[in-house]
Each structure stands twice: as structure tokens, then as C-alpha cells.
Amino acid sequence: MKLLRRLLKLCRIPCYALLALLTVMACCELWAELPSAARCHGRAQDCRDNSVGLVLGCSKYVARGRLNYFFTGRIKAAAELWRTGKLRCIIVSGDNRSANYNEPRDMKNALLAEGVPEDRIVCDYAGLRTLDSVVRAQKVFGADRLTIISQKEHVERAVAIARHHGIDAEGYEASLPPCTTGTRLKQGIRERAARIAMVCDFIFGVQPKHLGDPVQLPE
């Protein structure tokens, strides 16, 4: 009996830890979804007019040089908003870690191929994280009215970040790739971790790594 009681006592520790983790995750989900629930749209006609578009960056290619469906989905979504007259200009924000890896340049070239005029596209080369891209859109580029473009869960989190920082933002959901169950699980775990990191950023007042001089957007 003593051994059994010891085993039960030992089992309580991982159970309590799991319960605590699930509680934290649930709180972070609410923190991401409640501010953005009515502000993320799946149809272009539901988005407002005369907004600044913000396309969140990702790699153009995945393994073996294949095009990244997340990348192409965001470009198609941004081009659709432009063609329907919802955007006055588009910020493409992402990582520019080397001469051979440049997310904003790749997004700009892809938007040009979709017919978006070059003078309506602005590159943000310091969008190292979603937080950086969103906050820099206001603090560097002066955009107080944003339509953020990415896939559903990512755009929900981005809108929540924007709202936390006092930015009038809504989201437009780009199409999701046809994924295997394993890929969906991996993406789900990654997004849960990102939402926990988002709440930590809120609590500790984390700001973008780089700011800099103001940049004027096209009118």
C-alpha cells in the first residue's frame, strides 16, 4: 500500500504540470481569438476599403525547391484584395537575413507578376517576427488602418497583436495548403507555441528588434 501511495503521489506531479500547461494554452487561445473573432474575413468583399495591406512573410520555397503554398496563398490573397479595390498600397514584410534569402523581395516580385503596380508595394526588410511586422507597420510606416494577410490562425494572432498595440486592424485569410495529417499537427503545435510567445511579449512589453526612421507610404 505504501508503494502504491508513493506511485500515486508521483503521478500527481506530471498531471498537475499537464493541467497547468493546458490552462495556459487555453488562455493564450482566448487572448488571440477574442480580439480578432469578428475582424478576420474569408471573402474579399467583407474587407473594408482604402486600407493598407500587410502581407506577412514566409519562405518562397520549401524542401527540394518546391514553391511554398503558404507563400503563394498569401500573394494570391493580397492580389485579390488589390484587384477588388480594397487596398491603397501593400507592405510586404519579412526576413532579409542574407543576399540569397530575402522574403520581401520575393513577395514584391510575386505581386508584380500578379499585376500590382510597383509604386504601390513597399518593402519592410526588418519583419523578423509577426510582432515586428505588425508594430513596424504603424511605428515606421505610419499605418494605423491595416488589413493583415496570412493564413487563418496566423492572421488571427497578428490581428490580436495589432489590437493590443492600438492599431485598427482586420485580417484577410489566405488559402490553406493541402497538408498531410503530420504537417497539420506540426503547424498546430507551432501556432500554439507562437500564441504562448505572443502573450509573453504582451506581459513583458517586447518591442520590435529594429525600428528606425519613418517611411512615407504612397497615398
C-alpha positions in Angstrom: 0.0 0.0 0.0 2.8 2.4 0.8 4.3 1.8 -2.6 1.0 2.4 -4.3 0.5 5.7 -2.4 4.0 6.8 -3.5 3.3 6.0 -7.1 0.0 7.9 -7.0 1.8 10.8 -5.4 4.5 10.8 -8.1 1.8 10.7 -10.8 0.2 13.9 -9.5 3.2 16.0 -10.5 3.0 15.4 -14.3 -0.8 15.6 -14.1 -0.6 19.0 -12.4 2.0 20.1 -14.9 -0.1 19.0 -17.8 -3.2 20.7 -16.3 -1.2 23.9 -15.9 0.1 23.7 -19.5 -3.4 23.2 -20.9 -4.8 26.1 -18.8 -2.0 28.4 -20.2 -2.7 27.2 -23.7 -6.5 27.8 -23.3 -5.9 31.4 -22.0 -3.5 32.1 -24.9 -6.0 30.8 -27.4 -8.7 33.2 -26.0 -6.2 36.1 -25.9 -5.6 35.5 -29.7 -9.1 34.8 -30.8 -11.3 37.1 -28.8 -9.9 40.4 -30.2 -9.9 39.1 -33.8 -13.0 36.9 -33.9 -15.2 39.5 -35.8 -12.2 41.1 -37.7 -10.9 38.2 -39.8 -12.6 37.6 -43.2 -12.6 34.8 -45.7 -14.1 36.8 -48.5 -12.6 39.9 -50.1 -15.9 41.7 -50.3 -16.2 41.6 -46.5 -13.0 43.6 -46.1 -13.1 47.4 -45.8 -11.9 49.8 -48.5 -8.9 52.1 -48.6 -6.8 50.1 -46.2 -3.0 49.4 -46.1 -2.3 45.8 -46.8 0.3 44.0 -44.7 1.5 40.6 -46.2 3.3 38.6 -43.5 6.5 36.9 -44.8 7.5 33.3 -45.2 9.9 31.4 -47.3 9.1 31.2 -51.0 10.4 27.7 -51.2 10.3 24.5 -49.1 12.3 21.3 -49.4 13.8 20.4 -52.8 13.0 23.9 -54.2 9.2 23.4 -54.3 7.1 26.5 -54.0 5.7 27.1 -50.5 1.9 27.0 -50.7 1.7 29.4 -47.7 3.7 31.9 -49.7 1.6 31.6 -52.9 -1.6 31.7 -50.9 -0.7 35.0 -49.3 0.3 36.5 -52.6 -2.9 35.4 -54.3 -4.9 36.8 -51.4 -3.1 40.2 -51.5 -3.5 40.4 -55.2 -7.2 39.7 -54.9 -7.7 42.5 -52.4 -5.8 44.8 -54.7 -7.9 43.9 -57.8 -11.1 44.4 -55.8 -10.0 47.9 -54.8 -9.7 47.2 -51.1 -6.1 48.4 -50.7 -4.4 51.6 -51.4 -0.9 50.1 -51.0 0.7 46.9 -49.8 3.6 46.4 -47.3 5.4 43.2 -47.8 7.2 42.4 -44.5 9.6 39.6 -43.8 13.1 38.5 -43.1 16.1 39.6 -45.1 18.8 37.5 -43.4 21.2 37.3 -46.4 21.6 38.3 -50.1 20.2 34.9 -51.0 17.3 34.9 -48.6 15.0 37.9 -49.0 11.3 37.4 -48.2 10.2 41.0 -49.0 11.9 40.9 -52.4 10.4 37.6 -53.3 6.9 38.8 -52.2 7.3 42.1 -54.2 8.3 40.2 -57.3 5.4 37.8 -56.9 2.9 40.7 -56.5 4.4 42.4 -59.6 3.7 39.2 -61.5 0.1 39.4 -60.3 -0.3 42.9 -61.7 0.1 45.0 -58.6 1.9 48.3 -59.6 5.4 48.7 -58.3 4.7 52.1 -56.8 2.0 50.6 -54.6 4.3 48.0 -53.0 6.5 48.9 -50.0 9.2 46.5 -48.6 9.8 46.1 -44.9 13.1 44.2 -44.6 13.0 44.0 -40.8 9.9 41.9 -40.3 11.8 39.3 -38.3 8.7 38.1 -36.4 5.0 38.7 -36.7 5.2 41.2 -33.8 7.9 43.2 -35.7 6.0 43.3 -38.9 2.8 44.5 -37.3 4.2 47.1 -34.9 6.6 48.4 -37.5 3.7 48.9 -39.9 2.4 51.6 -37.6 5.6 53.0 -35.9 7.8 53.1 -39.0 5.3 53.2 -41.9 2.6 55.2 -40.2 -0.2 52.8 -41.0 -3.0 53.0 -38.4 -5.5 51.1 -40.5 -4.3 47.7 -41.6 -5.6 44.7 -43.5 -3.2 41.9 -42.5 -2.9 39.0 -44.9 -1.9 35.4 -44.0 -3.5 32.0 -43.3 -6.3 31.8 -40.8 -4.6 31.1 -37.4 -1.6 33.2 -38.2 -3.8 36.2 -39.2 -5.9 35.8 -36.0 -2.7 36.1 -33.9 -1.5 39.1 -36.0 -4.7 41.0 -35.6 -4.6 40.3 -31.8 -1.1 41.7 -31.7 -2.2 44.8 -33.7 -5.2 45.4 -31.4 -3.0 45.1 -28.4 -0.8 47.8 -29.7 -3.7 50.1 -30.6 -3.7 49.5 -34.3 -7.0 49.4 -36.2 -6.5 46.1 -37.9 -8.5 43.4 -39.6 -7.4 40.2 -41.3 -7.9 38.5 -44.6 -7.5 34.8 -44.6 -5.3 33.3 -47.4 -6.0 29.8 -48.6 -4.6 26.8 -46.7 -2.4 24.2 -48.4 -3.5 20.6 -48.8 -1.5 19.2 -45.9 -0.9 15.7 -44.6 -2.0 14.9 -41.0 1.6 15.1 -39.8 2.1 18.5 -41.4 -1.1 19.8 -39.9 -0.1 18.6 -36.4 3.3 20.2 -36.8 1.7 23.5 -37.9 -0.8 23.3 -35.0 2.0 22.8 -32.4 4.0 25.6 -33.9 1.0 28.0 -33.7 0.1 27.1 -30.1 3.7 27.9 -29.1 3.6 31.1 -31.1 0.4 32.2 -29.2 2.1 31.5 -25.9 5.1 33.6 -27.0 2.6 36.3 -28.1 1.2 36.6 -24.6 4.7 36.6 -23.0 5.5 39.5 -25.4 2.4 41.3 -24.1 3.2 40.7 -20.5 6.9 41.8 -20.8 6.3 44.7 -23.2 8.5 43.3 -26.0 9.0 45.7 -28.9 10.4 45.1 -32.5 14.1 44.4 -32.7 14.6 47.2 -35.2 12.7 50.4 -35.7 14.3 53.3 -37.5 13.3 56.5 -39.4 9.7 56.9 -40.6 8.9 55.8 -44.1 6.2 57.5 -46.1 3.6 55.2 -47.7 2.1 56.1 -51.1 -1.2 57.9 -50.8 
